[in-house]
Amino acid sequence: MADSIETQIQATLDKIRPFLQRDGGDVQYLGFKDGIVYVKMGGACEGCAYMDSDISAGVEIILMEEVPGVIQVKTDEIPDDIMKAYEDRMIAAQEKKDAKK
């Protein structure tokens, strides 16, 4: 069930991302746990005065409407296990990419 939700979350973020990128921003999926989606805002979104209120609230509203089971989006206070799983995914993706060379 969680994999299906994570797939839906990532697909929804893929739809949102181009709108953020138009203004130099970005959103990166970190993980999902207990109804909470953890994301990192990047590019122009980092340090932007609107990131905490307008942008992250918009991302949260869209995810809550598009993905059943999402109750909140957090851009800070990332739990250690979410960060570890994200780092492991990034390492595995890089190793897979390197193996293809």
Biopython code that builds the backbone (N, CA, C, O; Angstrom):
import numpy as np
from Bio.PDB.StructureBuilder import StructureBuilder

atoms = [
    (1, "MET", "N", (0.825, -1.201, 0.000)),
    (1, "MET", "CA", (0.000, 0.000, 0.000)),
    (1, "MET", "C", (0.866, 1.260, 0.000)),
    (1, "MET", "O", (0.587, 2.203, -0.740)),
    (2, "ALA", "N", (1.920, 1.280, 0.831)),
    (2, "ALA", "CA", (2.774, 2.467, 0.908)),
    (2, "ALA", "C", (3.455, 2.736, -0.424)),
    (2, "ALA", "O", (3.616, 3.893, -0.812)),
    (3, "ASP", "N", (3.866, 1.663, -1.145)),
    (3, "ASP", "CA", (4.514, 1.859, -2.438)),
    (3, "ASP", "C", (3.574, 2.550, -3.412)),
    (3, "ASP", "O", (3.992, 3.435, -4.158)),
    (4, "SER", "N", (2.310, 2.154, -3.410)),
    (4, "SER", "CA", (1.324, 2.767, -4.287)),
    (4, "SER", "C", (1.140, 4.244, -3.946)),
    (4, "SER", "O", (1.063, 5.085, -4.842)),
    (5, "ILE", "N", (1.071, 4.555, -2.669)),
    (5, "ILE", "CA", (0.939, 5.945, -2.237)),
    (5, "ILE", "C", (2.185, 6.726, -2.631)),
    (5, "ILE", "O", (2.086, 7.849, -3.126)),
    (6, "GLU", "N", (3.356, 6.137, -2.414)),
    (6, "GLU", "CA", (4.597, 6.830, -2.775)),
    (6, "GLU", "C", (4.670, 7.075, -4.278)),
    (6, "GLU", "O", (5.154, 8.120, -4.714)),
    (7, "THR", "N", (4.194, 6.121, -5.070)),
    (7, "THR", "CA", (4.167, 6.300, -6.522)),
    (7, "THR", "C", (3.241, 7.453, -6.893)),
    (7, "THR", "O", (3.576, 8.270, -7.750)),
    (8, "GLN", "N", (2.075, 7.520, -6.247)),
    (8, "GLN", "CA", (1.129, 8.615, -6.496)),
    (8, "GLN", "C", (1.713, 9.964, -6.070)),
    (8, "GLN", "O", (1.539, 10.969, -6.760)),
    (9, "ILE", "N", (2.400, 9.976, -4.938)),
    (9, "ILE", "CA", (3.020, 11.210, -4.452)),
    (9, "ILE", "C", (4.059, 11.699, -5.454)),
    (9, "ILE", "O", (4.080, 12.876, -5.817)),
    (10, "GLN", "N", (4.922, 10.785, -5.898)),
    (10, "GLN", "CA", (5.971, 11.174, -6.836)),
    (10, "GLN", "C", (5.381, 11.645, -8.162)),
    (10, "GLN", "O", (5.880, 12.602, -8.753)),
    (11, "ALA", "N", (4.333, 10.988, -8.632)),
    (11, "ALA", "CA", (3.683, 11.402, -9.883)),
    (11, "ALA", "C", (3.061, 12.792, -9.734)),
    (11, "ALA", "O", (3.124, 13.606, -10.656)),
    (12, "THR", "N", (2.469, 13.057, -8.584)),
    (12, "THR", "CA", (1.874, 14.371, -8.342)),
    (12, "THR", "C", (2.954, 15.445, -8.255)),
    (12, "THR", "O", (2.791, 16.535, -8.804)),
    (13, "LEU", "N", (4.046, 15.143, -7.574)),
    (13, "LEU", "CA", (5.153, 16.104, -7.505)),
    (13, "LEU", "C", (5.739, 16.359, -8.892)),
    (13, "LEU", "O", (6.170, 17.472, -9.194)),
    (14, "ASP", "N", (5.752, 15.329, -9.731)),
    (14, "ASP", "CA", (6.236, 15.502, -11.109)),
    (14, "ASP", "C", (5.348, 16.477, -11.886)),
    (14, "ASP", "O", (5.825, 17.183, -12.774)),
    (15, "LYS", "N", (4.049, 16.511, -11.545)),
    (15, "LYS", "CA", (3.137, 17.460, -12.198)),
    (15, "LYS", "C", (3.342, 18.884, -11.670)),
    (15, "LYS", "O", (3.201, 19.853, -12.417)),
    (16, "ILE", "N", (3.671, 19.004, -10.393)),
    (16, "ILE", "CA", (3.860, 20.308, -9.756)),
    (16, "ILE", "C", (5.213, 20.925, -10.134)),
    (16, "ILE", "O", (5.325, 22.135, -10.331)),
    (17, "ARG", "N", (6.221, 20.081, -10.229)),
    (17, "ARG", "CA", (7.610, 20.525, -10.414)),
    (17, "ARG", "C", (7.808, 21.550, -11.542)),
    (17, "ARG", "O", (8.494, 22.547, -11.317)),
    (18, "PRO", "N", (7.243, 21.354, -12.739)),
    (18, "PRO", "CA", (7.485, 22.334, -13.813)),
    (18, "PRO", "C", (7.038, 23.755, -13.458)),
    (18, "PRO", "O", (7.653, 24.727, -13.898)),
    (19, "PHE", "N", (5.987, 23.875, -12.675)),
    (19, "PHE", "CA", (5.509, 25.198, -12.272)),
    (19, "PHE", "C", (6.502, 25.869, -11.322)),
    (19, "PHE", "O", (6.729, 27.076, -11.404)),
    (20, "LEU", "N", (7.086, 25.087, -10.429)),
    (20, "LEU", "CA", (8.108, 25.627, -9.534)),
    (20, "LEU", "C", (9.374, 25.973, -10.312)),
    (20, "LEU", "O", (10.012, 26.996, -10.061)),
    (21, "GLN", "N", (9.730, 25.104, -11.263)),
    (21, "GLN", "CA", (10.954, 25.308, -12.029)),
    (21, "GLN", "C", (10.880, 26.546, -12.920)),
    (21, "GLN", "O", (11.912, 27.143, -13.227)),
    (22, "ARG", "N", (9.698, 26.934, -13.332)),
    (22, "ARG", "CA", (9.551, 28.154, -14.136)),
    (22, "ARG", "C", (10.079, 29.381, -13.407)),
    (22, "ARG", "O", (10.556, 30.331, -14.028)),
    (23, "ASP", "N", (9.989, 29.348, -12.083)),
    (23, "ASP", "CA", (10.487, 30.464, -11.275)),
    (23, "ASP", "C", (11.817, 30.126, -10.607)),
    (23, "ASP", "O", (12.236, 30.808, -9.673)),
    (24, "GLY", "N", (12.478, 29.075, -11.085)),
    (24, "GLY", "CA", (13.793, 28.713, -10.561)),
    (24, "GLY", "C", (13.769, 27.837, -9.331)),
    (24, "GLY", "O", (14.814, 27.588, -8.730)),
    (25, "GLY", "N", (12.587, 27.360, -8.943)),
    (25, "GLY", "CA", (12.473, 26.516, -7.758)),
    (25, "GLY", "C", (12.413, 25.043, -8.113)),
    (25, "GLY", "O", (12.462, 24.670, -9.285)),
    (26, "ASP", "N", (12.308, 24.220, -7.100)),
    (26, "ASP", "CA", (12.188, 22.779, -7.304)),
    (26, "ASP", "C", (11.661, 22.141, -6.023)),
    (26, "ASP", "O", (11.684, 22.752, -4.955)),
    (27, "VAL", "N", (11.192, 20.924, -6.146)),
    (27, "VAL", "CA", (10.739, 20.153, -4.998)),
    (27, "VAL", "C", (11.289, 18.741, -5.154)),
    (27, "VAL", "O", (11.242, 18.159, -6.237)),
    (28, "GLN", "N", (11.809, 18.204, -4.063)),
    (28, "GLN", "CA", (12.400, 16.871, -4.085)),
    (28, "GLN", "C", (11.714, 16.012, -3.028)),
    (28, "GLN", "O", (11.615, 16.398, -1.863)),
    (29, "TYR", "N", (11.247, 14.847, -3.452)),
    (29, "TYR", "CA", (10.570, 13.913, -2.549)),
    (29, "TYR", "C", (11.600, 13.218, -1.670)),
    (29, "TYR", "O", (12.575, 12.661, -2.174)),
    (30, "LEU", "N", (11.386, 13.250, -0.358)),
    (30, "LEU", "CA", (12.283, 12.575, 0.575)),
    (30, "LEU", "C", (11.678, 11.293, 1.125)),
    (30, "LEU", "O", (12.375, 10.290, 1.272)),
    (31, "GLY", "N", (10.374, 11.320, 1.432)),
    (31, "GLY", "CA", (9.755, 10.121, 1.976)),
    (31, "GLY", "C", (8.335, 10.377, 2.451)),
    (31, "GLY", "O", (7.836, 11.503, 2.424)),
    (32, "PHE", "N", (7.695, 9.285, 2.890)),
    (32, "PHE", "CA", (6.310, 9.322, 3.349)),
    (32, "PHE", "C", (6.192, 8.433, 4.570)),
    (32, "PHE", "O", (6.641, 7.287, 4.559)),
    (33, "LYS", "N", (5.586, 8.966, 5.627)),
    (33, "LYS", "CA", (5.429, 8.187, 6.856)),
    (33, "LYS", "C", (4.237, 8.729, 7.639)),
    (33, "LYS", "O", (4.125, 9.934, 7.863)),
    (34, "ASP", "N", (3.355, 7.830, 8.048)),
    (34, "ASP", "CA", (2.209, 8.186, 8.898)),
    (34, "ASP", "C", (1.375, 9.332, 8.323)),
    (34, "ASP", "O", (0.919, 10.210, 9.056)),
    (35, "GLY", "N", (1.180, 9.310, 6.993)),
    (35, "GLY", "CA", (0.353, 10.320, 6.353)),
    (35, "GLY", "C", (1.071, 11.624, 6.030)),
    (35, "GLY", "O", (0.483, 12.536, 5.447)),
    (36, "ILE", "N", (2.331, 11.710, 6.405)),
    (36, "ILE", "CA", (3.095, 12.943, 6.189)),
    (36, "ILE", "C", (4.081, 12.746, 5.045)),
    (36, "ILE", "O", (4.849, 11.785, 5.029)),
    (37, "VAL", "N", (4.048, 13.672, 4.087)),
    (37, "VAL", "CA", (4.996, 13.676, 2.972)),
    (37, "VAL", "C", (6.127, 14.621, 3.348)),
    (37, "VAL", "O", (5.890, 15.763, 3.742)),
    (38, "TYR", "N", (7.348, 14.141, 3.226)),
    (38, "TYR", "CA", (8.525, 14.954, 3.512)),
    (38, "TYR", "C", (9.175, 15.347, 2.196)),
    (38, "TYR", "O", (9.515, 14.491, 1.379)),
    (39, "VAL", "N", (9.345, 16.648, 1.998)),
    (39, "VAL", "CA", (9.953, 17.155, 0.772)),
    (39, "VAL", "C", (11.026, 18.178, 1.123)),
    (39, "VAL", "O", (11.050, 18.755, 2.210)),
    (40, "LYS", "N", (11.909, 18.374, 0.152)),
    (40, "LYS", "CA", (12.925, 19.424, 0.262)),
    (40, "LYS", "C", (12.674, 20.386, -0.883)),
    (40, "LYS", "O", (12.620, 19.990, -2.047)),
    (41, "MET", "N", (12.522, 21.643, -0.539)),
    (41, "MET", "CA", (12.357, 22.674, -1.551)),
    (41, "MET", "C", (13.748, 23.145, -1.938)),
    (41, "MET", "O", (14.590, 23.395, -1.075)),
    (42, "GLY", "N", (13.986, 23.267, -3.241)),
    (42, "GLY", "CA", (15.313, 23.642, -3.700)),
    (42, "GLY", "C", (15.280, 24.793, -4.676)),
    (42, "GLY", "O", (14.232, 25.381, -4.945)),
    (43, "GLY", "N", (16.454, 25.102, -5.203)),
    (43, "GLY", "CA", (16.570, 26.194, -6.160)),
    (43, "GLY", "C", (16.163, 27.505, -5.523)),
    (43, "GLY", "O", (16.535, 27.794, -4.385)),
    (44, "ALA", "N", (15.403, 28.297, -6.254)),
    (44, "ALA", "CA", (14.964, 29.604, -5.759)),
    (44, "ALA", "C", (14.023, 29.474, -4.564)),
    (44, "ALA", "O", (13.815, 30.444, -3.836)),
    (45, "CYS", "N", (13.453, 28.286, -4.353)),
    (45, "CYS", "CA", (12.546, 28.083, -3.213)),
    (45, "CYS", "C", (13.305, 28.078, -1.884)),
    (45, "CYS", "O", (12.736, 28.405, -0.843)),
    (46, "GLU", "N", (14.596, 27.705, -1.919)),
    (46, "GLU", "CA", (15.390, 27.685, -0.696)),
    (46, "GLU", "C", (15.567, 29.106, -0.189)),
    (46, "GLU", "O", (16.084, 29.966, -0.902)),
    (47, "GLY", "N", (15.145, 29.348, 1.018)),
    (47, "GLY", "CA", (15.299, 30.659, 1.611)),
    (47, "GLY", "C", (14.292, 31.693, 1.136)),
    (47, "GLY", "O", (14.331, 32.841, 1.577)),
    (48, "CYS", "N", (13.398, 31.304, 0.250)),
    (48, "CYS", "CA", (12.390, 32.235, -0.269)),
    (48, "CYS", "C", (11.377, 32.546, 0.833)),
    (48, "CYS", "O", (10.951, 31.653, 1.566)),
    (49, "ALA", "N", (11.002, 33.802, 0.941)),
    (49, "ALA", "CA", (10.046, 34.216, 1.971)),
    (49, "ALA", "C", (8.687, 33.541, 1.796)),
    (49, "ALA", "O", (7.956, 33.353, 2.769)),
    (50, "TYR", "N", (8.349, 33.179, 0.567)),
    (50, "TYR", "CA", (7.048, 32.558, 0.294)),
    (50, "TYR", "C", (7.056, 31.044, 0.459)),
    (50, "TYR", "O", (5.998, 30.414, 0.467)),
    (51, "MET", "N", (8.243, 30.457, 0.589)),
    (51, "MET", "CA", (8.342, 28.995, 0.623)),
    (51, "MET", "C", (7.536, 28.401, 1.772)),
    (51, "MET", "O", (6.752, 27.476, 1.563)),
    (52, "ASP", "N", (7.719, 28.916, 2.971)),
    (52, "ASP", "CA", (7.053, 28.318, 4.125)),
    (52, "ASP", "C", (5.541, 28.468, 4.082)),
    (52, "ASP", "O", (4.817, 27.575, 4.521)),
    (53, "SER", "N", (5.062, 29.576, 3.564)),
    (53, "SER", "CA", (3.617, 29.784, 3.589)),
    (53, "SER", "C", (2.962, 29.417, 2.271)),
    (53, "SER", "O", (2.267, 28.405, 2.185)),
    (54, "ASP", "N", (3.172, 30.210, 1.262)),
    (54, "ASP", "CA", (2.440, 30.048, 0.006)),
    (54, "ASP", "C", (2.812, 28.789, -0.765)),
    (54, "ASP", "O", (1.938, 28.000, -1.124)),
    (55, "ILE", "N", (4.090, 28.598, -1.019)),
    (55, "ILE", "CA", (4.508, 27.497, -1.885)),
    (55, "ILE", "C", (4.278, 26.148, -1.218)),
    (55, "ILE", "O", (3.653, 25.267, -1.809)),
    (56, "SER", "N", (4.778, 25.974, 0.010)),
    (56, "SER", "CA", (4.601, 24.669, 0.656)),
    (56, "SER", "C", (3.129, 24.389, 0.940)),
    (56, "SER", "O", (2.704, 23.235, 0.894)),
    (57, "ALA", "N", (2.348, 25.424, 1.232)),
    (57, "ALA", "CA", (0.907, 25.228, 1.442)),
    (57, "ALA", "C", (0.245, 24.779, 0.145)),
    (57, "ALA", "O", (-0.634, 23.918, 0.163)),
    (58, "GLY", "N", (0.660, 25.354, -0.977)),
    (58, "GLY", "CA", (0.116, 24.945, -2.274)),
    (58, "GLY", "C", (0.459, 23.509, -2.599)),
    (58, "GLY", "O", (-0.389, 22.752, -3.071)),
    (59, "VAL", "N", (1.710, 23.130, -2.345)),
    (59, "VAL", "CA", (2.140, 21.744, -2.577)),
    (59, "VAL", "C", (1.325, 20.815, -1.687)),
    (59, "VAL", "O", (0.873, 19.760, -2.132)),
    (60, "GLU", "N", (1.138, 21.206, -0.430)),
    (60, "GLU", "CA", (0.371, 20.386, 0.510)),
    (60, "GLU", "C", (-1.076, 20.212, 0.043)),
    (60, "GLU", "O", (-1.601, 19.099, 0.056)),
    (61, "ILE", "N", (-1.710, 21.290, -0.362)),
    (61, "ILE", "CA", (-3.107, 21.221, -0.812)),
    (61, "ILE", "C", (-3.240, 20.288, -2.013)),
    (61, "ILE", "O", (-4.137, 19.446, -2.058)),
    (62, "ILE", "N", (-2.349, 20.443, -2.978)),
    (62, "ILE", "CA", (-2.411, 19.599, -4.180)),
    (62, "ILE", "C", (-2.203, 18.134, -3.817)),
    (62, "ILE", "O", (-2.945, 17.272, -4.286)),
    (63, "LEU", "N", (-1.204, 17.842, -2.987)),
    (63, "LEU", "CA", (-0.956, 16.447, -2.605)),
    (63, "LEU", "C", (-2.134, 15.864, -1.827)),
    (63, "LEU", "O", (-2.507, 14.711, -2.046)),
    (64, "MET", "N", (-2.719, 16.642, -0.929)),
    (64, "MET", "CA", (-3.848, 16.141, -0.145)),
    (64, "MET", "C", (-5.064, 15.877, -1.033)),
    (64, "MET", "O", (-5.834, 14.951, -0.774)),
    (65, "GLU", "N", (-5.238, 16.687, -2.077)),
    (65, "GLU", "CA", (-6.362, 16.478, -2.991)),
    (65, "GLU", "C", (-6.121, 15.309, -3.939)),
    (65, "GLU", "O", (-7.055, 14.581, -4.276)),
    (66, "GLU", "N", (-4.890, 15.128, -4.365)),
    (66, "GLU", "CA", (-4.566, 14.127, -5.385)),
    (66, "GLU", "C", (-4.276, 12.735, -4.827)),
    (66, "GLU", "O", (-4.497, 11.733, -5.508)),
    (67, "VAL", "N", (-3.780, 12.672, -3.589)),
    (67, "VAL", "CA", (-3.315, 11.388, -3.056)),
    (67, "VAL", "C", (-4.035, 11.069, -1.746)),
    (67, "VAL", "O", (-3.762, 11.690, -0.718)),
    (68, "PRO", "N", (-4.953, 10.102, -1.783)),
    (68, "PRO", "CA", (-5.619, 9.691, -0.545)),
    (68, "PRO", "C", (-4.586, 9.173, 0.458)),
    (68, "PRO", "O", (-3.686, 8.412, 0.103)),
    (69, "GLY", "N", (-4.728, 9.591, 1.695)),
    (69, "GLY", "CA", (-3.796, 9.147, 2.728)),
    (69, "GLY", "C", (-2.784, 10.206, 3.124)),
    (69, "GLY", "O", (-2.144, 10.091, 4.169)),
    (70, "VAL", "N", (-2.632, 11.238, 2.301)),
    (70, "VAL", "CA", (-1.728, 12.335, 2.651)),
    (70, "VAL", "C", (-2.493, 13.311, 3.537)),
    (70, "VAL", "O", (-3.553, 13.810, 3.161)),
    (71, "ILE", "N", (-1.936, 13.575, 4.725)),
    (71, "ILE", "CA", (-2.595, 14.492, 5.651)),
    (71, "ILE", "C", (-1.783, 15.760, 5.908)),
    (71, "ILE", "O", (-2.301, 16.744, 6.436)),
    (72, "GLN", "N", (-0.501, 15.725, 5.527)),
    (72, "GLN", "CA", (0.349, 16.883, 5.784)),
    (72, "GLN", "C", (1.604, 16.792, 4.923)),
    (72, "GLN", "O", (2.012, 15.705, 4.514)),
    (73, "VAL", "N", (2.214, 17.955, 4.652)),
    (73, "VAL", "CA", (3.502, 18.016, 3.965)),
    (73, "VAL", "C", (4.448, 18.800, 4.858)),
    (73, "VAL", "O", (4.101, 19.876, 5.345)),
    (74, "LYS", "N", (5.640, 18.263, 5.072)),
    (74, "LYS", "CA", (6.639, 18.951, 5.889)),
    (74, "LYS", "C", (7.891, 19.192, 5.067)),
    (74, "LYS", "O", (8.329, 18.341, 4.293)),
    (75, "THR", "N", (8.453, 20.376, 5.258)),
    (75, "THR", "CA", (9.696, 20.723, 4.575)),
    (75, "THR", "C", (10.849, 20.855, 5.563)),
    (75, "THR", "O", (11.987, 21.106, 5.167)),
    (76, "ASP", "N", (10.553, 20.687, 6.835)),
    (76, "ASP", "CA", (11.596, 20.729, 7.859)),
    (76, "ASP", "C", (11.307, 19.616, 8.863)),
    (76, "ASP", "O", (10.332, 18.880, 8.714)),
    (77, "GLU", "N", (12.132, 19.497, 9.858)),
    (77, "GLU", "CA", (11.950, 18.442, 10.859)),
    (77, "GLU", "C", (11.830, 17.068, 10.206)),
    (77, "GLU", "O", (10.896, 16.314, 10.479)),
    (78, "ILE", "N", (12.797, 16.757, 9.336)),
    (78, "ILE", "CA", (12.786, 15.471, 8.636)),
    (78, "ILE", "C", (13.321, 14.397, 9.583)),
    (78, "ILE", "O", (14.448, 14.517, 10.063)),
    (79, "PRO", "N", (12.535, 13.345, 9.864)),
    (79, "PRO", "CA", (13.006, 12.275, 10.752)),
    (79, "PRO", "C", (14.242, 11.575, 10.178)),
    (79, "PRO", "O", (14.410, 11.476, 8.963)),
    (80, "ASP", "N", (15.088, 11.102, 11.067)),
    (80, "ASP", "CA", (16.328, 10.440, 10.656)),
    (80, "ASP", "C", (16.076, 9.250, 9.737)),
    (80, "ASP", "O", (16.817, 9.046, 8.776)),
    (81, "ASP", "N", (15.030, 8.456, 10.023)),
    (81, "ASP", "CA", (14.780, 7.277, 9.190)),
    (81, "ASP", "C", (14.359, 7.664, 7.773)),
    (81, "ASP", "O", (14.678, 6.950, 6.823)),
    (82, "ILE", "N", (13.654, 8.775, 7.618)),
    (82, "ILE", "CA", (13.270, 9.254, 6.284)),
    (82, "ILE", "C", (14.518, 9.704, 5.528)),
    (82, "ILE", "O", (14.682, 9.381, 4.352)),
    (83, "MET", "N", (15.399, 10.450, 6.202)),
    (83, "MET", "CA", (16.633, 10.910, 5.549)),
    (83, "MET", "C", (17.525, 9.729, 5.174)),
    (83, "MET", "O", (18.124, 9.722, 4.099)),
    (84, "LYS", "N", (17.615, 8.739, 6.045)),
    (84, "LYS", "CA", (18.451, 7.565, 5.771)),
    (84, "LYS", "C", (17.918, 6.810, 4.558)),
    (84, "LYS", "O", (18.693, 6.419, 3.685)),
    (85, "ALA", "N", (16.605, 6.601, 4.494)),
    (85, "ALA", "CA", (16.004, 5.896, 3.358)),
    (85, "ALA", "C", (16.223, 6.681, 2.067)),
    (85, "ALA", "O", (16.500, 6.094, 1.021)),
    (86, "TYR", "N", (16.100, 8.000, 2.137)),
    (86, "TYR", "CA", (16.338, 8.849, 0.961)),
    (86, "TYR", "C", (17.794, 8.727, 0.501)),
    (86, "TYR", "O", (18.059, 8.547, -0.688)),
    (87, "GLU", "N", (18.720, 8.825, 1.433)),
    (87, "GLU", "CA", (20.141, 8.707, 1.091)),
    (87, "GLU", "C", (20.442, 7.340, 0.487)),
    (87, "GLU", "O", (21.204, 7.244, -0.475)),
    (88, "ASP", "N", (19.854, 6.287, 1.038)),
    (88, "ASP", "CA", (20.049, 4.934, 0.496)),
    (88, "ASP", "C", (19.532, 4.836, -0.936)),
    (88, "ASP", "O", (20.171, 4.216, -1.786)),
    (89, "ARG", "N", (18.367, 5.449, -1.209)),
    (89, "ARG", "CA", (17.826, 5.444, -2.578)),
    (89, "ARG", "C", (18.746, 6.187, -3.539)),
    (89, "ARG", "O", (18.945, 5.751, -4.673)),
    (90, "MET", "N", (19.304, 7.298, -3.093)),
    (90, "MET", "CA", (20.196, 8.084, -3.956)),
    (90, "MET", "C", (21.489, 7.319, -4.251)),
    (90, "MET", "O", (21.986, 7.345, -5.377)),
    (91, "ILE", "N", (22.026, 6.645, -3.244)),
    (91, "ILE", "CA", (23.241, 5.839, -3.435)),
    (91, "ILE", "C", (22.960, 4.697, -4.397)),
    (91, "ILE", "O", (23.757, 4.436, -5.299)),
    (92, "ALA", "N", (21.829, 4.008, -4.214)),
    (92, "ALA", "CA", (21.472, 2.890, -5.098)),
    (92, "ALA", "C", (21.286, 3.370, -6.533)),
    (92, "ALA", "O", (21.709, 2.694, -7.471)),
    (93, "ALA", "N", (20.662, 4.519, -6.710)),
    (93, "ALA", "CA", (20.456, 5.061, -8.058)),
    (93, "ALA", "C", (21.788, 5.409, -8.711)),
    (93, "ALA", "O", (21.980, 5.167, -9.902)),
    (94, "GLN", "N", (22.709, 5.976, -7.932)),
    (94, "GLN", "CA", (24.026, 6.322, -8.476)),
    (94, "GLN", "C", (24.811, 5.064, -8.833)),
    (94, "GLN", "O", (25.478, 5.021, -9.867)),
    (95, "GLU", "N", (24.735, 4.041, -7.986)),
    (95, "GLU", "CA", (25.429, 2.780, -8.270)),
    (95, "GLU", "C", (24.871, 2.130, -9.529)),
    (95, "GLU", "O", (25.626, 1.590, -10.338)),
    (96, "LYS", "N", (23.558, 2.178, -9.697)),
    (96, "LYS", "CA", (22.923, 1.621, -10.893)),
    (96, "LYS", "C", (23.378, 2.386, -12.136)),
    (96, "LYS", "O", (23.665, 1.789, -13.174)),
    (97, "LYS", "N", (23.438, 3.699, -12.018)),
    (97, "LYS", "CA", (23.887, 4.542, -13.129)),
    (97, "LYS", "C", (25.349, 4.245, -13.474)),
    (97, "LYS", "O", (25.705, 4.143, -14.648)),
    (98, "ASP", "N", (26.185, 4.109, -12.458)),
    (98, "ASP", "CA", (27.608, 3.816, -12.671)),
    (98, "ASP", "C", (27.813, 2.442, -13.299)),
    (98, "ASP", "O", (28.727, 2.251, -14.101)),
    (99, "ALA", "N", (26.959, 1.485, -12.933)),
    (99, "ALA", "CA", (27.080, 0.120, -13.463)),
    (99, "ALA", "C", (26.763, 0.065, -14.951)),
    (99, "ALA", "O", (27.255, -0.814, -15.658)),
    (100, "LYS", "N", (25.948, 0.994, -15.430)),
    (100, "LYS", "CA", (25.585, 1.018, -16.849)),
    (100, "LYS", "C", (26.699, 1.580, -17.724)),
    (100, "LYS", "O", (26.677, 1.400, -18.942)),
    (101, "LYS", "N", (27.668, 2.256, -17.123)),
    (101, "LYS", "CA", (28.754, 2.872, -17.900)),
    (101, "LYS", "C", (29.723, 1.859, -18.425)),
    (101, "LYS", "O", (30.690, 2.219, -19.097)),
]
sb = StructureBuilder()
sb.init_structure("model")
sb.init_model(0)
sb.init_chain("A")
sb.init_seg("    ")
for serial, (resi, resn, name, xyz) in enumerate(atoms, 1):
    if name == "N":
        sb.init_residue(resn, " ", resi, " ")
    sb.init_atom(name, np.array(xyz, "f"), 0.0, 1.0, " ", f" {name:<3s}", serial, name[0])
structure = sb.get_structure()
